């Protein structure tokens, strides 16, 4: 019974100690006996029972049964929470790995469409519509990835390249295009905005600064050659010149920088001089200065890479523009000399 259980243990030990035959093993006084009984009633350890950790713990638990029970429940709840959290963490990690794998697969597919599939059919007759579909799909993939990853620089660069290619396909007069001037303006503007964001995010990245300058030149060509906005074309060219001159000074042996700076100054000269008898912006003198600078840069680019066909093809263009400039200021002899030098390079 409950009462019997209560009388066992400490109470038995107290009685046995009080009845010991050996005086040394009995209580020294009635007060000691009374103290042990009092401690037993208060669920405290008594001297009659051998001391141990388990004995003291048992006494503590009985004294604080409600508190210990509450702590036990809390510990069970915490343990359950830890187990549930660990399980959720494992599930979240597995989902993260799957999402990351999907992200990489979609990104790989988009890049394959832009740089492999598109380029493999770029020179095929009648492939313009197919090229548009390929680039449009790649753009959709990259756009969705961009929304997931935010300002991830490499993805932003890929997206900018995709918009540049789509813009060229929509309205580049030097390439088979769709004649979609409005669409080309939107695509090129998006590419330029991405390049500007990258340049702001990575101000010490020469690559991002250079690609921004190239985006400005692409926009300049579009504005002046397709949209007919010569003033806007000049503005974008001046932005590109500012960046490229700084990069060329920092790294005078960088072929891409020198080649693009040549392109920028050629564009600057063209916009100032005009094409033959057509109109221009600025003054012919400014155009001549720009074209002479372009000629110097073109020669430097050829020293760095003598086998570059585009750079070799730039020199006669610059010479012919200088011939046009000379005609405009009435120097026929200089014009004839520039035309002869340019024509000789075409043969």
ABEGO torsion letter per residue (X at the ends): XAAAAAABEAAAAAAAAAABABAAABBABAAAAAAAAAAAAAGBBBAABBBBAAAAAAAAAAAAAAAAAAAAAAAAAAAAAAAAAAAAAAAAAAAAAAAAAAAAAAAAAAAAAAAAAAAAAAABBGAAAAAAAAAAAAAAAAAAAAAAAEBBAAAAAAAAAAAAAAAAAAABAABBBAGBAAAAAAAAAAAAAAAAAAAAABAABAAAAAAAAAAAAAAAAAAAAAAGBAAAAAAAAAAAAAAAAAAAAABAABAAAAAAAAAAAAAAAAAAAEBEABBBBEBAAAAAAAAAAAAAAAAAAAAABAABAAAAAAAAAAAAAAAAAAAAAGBAAAAAAAAAAAAAAAX
